[in-house]
């Protein structure tokens, strides 16, 4: 008899996981009240994994630096060519 009463009184609970922060919420379906929350457990990384991540960051930074450097060099060369052309045009106009 006590067991039947417990089954009848059992509340429907929804388990929802936030897609952004991965927090798990247990919510009472009838009242909408948050019953419990559980934060995402972070995976502990080994030293080797951390070193690999840092190497990737370093190589990415070097790649970006090289790309930016090449773009700046190209800009400088174009500007020098335009300047030289403009300077030669001025010389032609004065002649």
C-alpha positions as CSV (number, residue, x, y, z in Angstrom):
1,X,0.0,0.0,0.0
2,X,2.8,2.4,0.9
3,X,4.6,1.5,-2.4
4,X,1.5,2.3,-4.5
5,X,1.2,5.7,-2.8
6,X,4.9,6.4,-3.6
7,X,4.4,5.4,-7.3
8,X,1.3,7.7,-7.5
9,X,3.2,10.6,-5.9
10,X,6.2,10.1,-8.1
11,X,7.0,13.3,-10.0
12,X,8.0,13.4,-13.6
13,X,11.5,14.8,-13.8
14,X,13.1,16.1,-17.0
15,X,16.8,15.9,-17.6
16,X,18.1,18.7,-19.8
17,X,21.6,19.4,-20.9
18,X,22.6,22.9,-22.0
19,X,24.2,22.7,-25.4
20,X,26.5,25.7,-24.7
21,X,27.9,25.1,-21.2
22,X,27.0,21.4,-20.9
23,X,25.4,21.8,-17.5
24,X,22.8,19.2,-16.7
25,X,19.5,20.3,-15.2
26,X,16.8,18.1,-13.5
27,X,13.5,19.9,-13.7
28,X,10.1,19.1,-12.2
29,X,7.8,18.8,-15.2
30,X,4.7,20.1,-13.3
31,X,6.1,23.1,-11.4
32,X,9.1,23.9,-13.7
33,X,11.3,24.1,-10.6
34,X,15.0,23.1,-11.0
35,X,15.5,20.2,-8.7
36,X,19.2,19.7,-9.3
37,X,22.1,20.9,-11.4
38,X,25.4,19.3,-12.3
39,X,28.3,21.0,-13.9
40,X,30.3,19.5,-16.7
41,X,33.3,17.5,-15.5
42,X,36.5,18.7,-17.1
43,X,38.7,16.0,-18.6
44,X,42.2,16.1,-17.0
45,X,44.9,16.4,-19.6
46,X,48.2,14.7,-19.4
47,X,51.5,16.7,-19.8
48,X,52.0,15.2,-23.3
49,X,48.5,16.4,-24.4
50,X,49.2,19.9,-23.0
51,X,52.6,20.1,-24.8
52,X,50.9,19.0,-28.1
53,X,48.3,21.7,-27.7
54,X,51.0,24.3,-27.1
55,X,53.0,23.2,-30.1
56,X,49.9,23.5,-32.3
57,X,49.2,27.0,-30.9
58,X,52.8,28.0,-31.6
59,X,52.8,26.6,-35.2
60,X,49.5,28.4,-35.8
61,X,50.9,31.7,-34.5
62,X,54.0,31.2,-36.7
63,X,51.8,30.5,-39.8
64,X,49.7,33.6,-39.1
65,X,52.9,35.7,-38.7
66,X,54.4,34.4,-41.9
67,X,51.2,35.1,-43.8
68,X,50.9,38.6,-42.4
69,X,54.5,39.3,-43.2
70,X,54.1,38.1,-46.8
71,X,51.0,40.3,-47.2
72,X,52.8,43.3,-45.8
73,X,55.7,42.7,-48.1
74,X,53.4,42.5,-51.1
75,X,51.7,45.7,-50.1
76,X,55.0,47.5,-49.8
77,X,56.1,46.3,-53.2
78,X,52.8,47.5,-54.8
79,X,53.2,50.9,-53.1
80,X,56.8,51.2,-54.4
81,X,55.7,50.3,-57.9
82,X,52.9,52.9,-57.8
83,X,55.3,55.5,-56.4
84,X,57.9,54.7,-59.1
85,X,55.2,54.9,-61.8
86,X,53.8,58.2,-60.4
87,X,57.3,59.6,-60.2
88,X,58.1,58.6,-63.8
89,X,54.8,60.1,-65.0
90,X,55.7,63.4,-63.3
91,X,59.1,63.3,-65.1
92,X,57.4,62.7,-68.5
93,X,54.9,65.5,-67.9
94,X,57.8,68.0,-67.2
95,X,59.7,67.2,-70.4
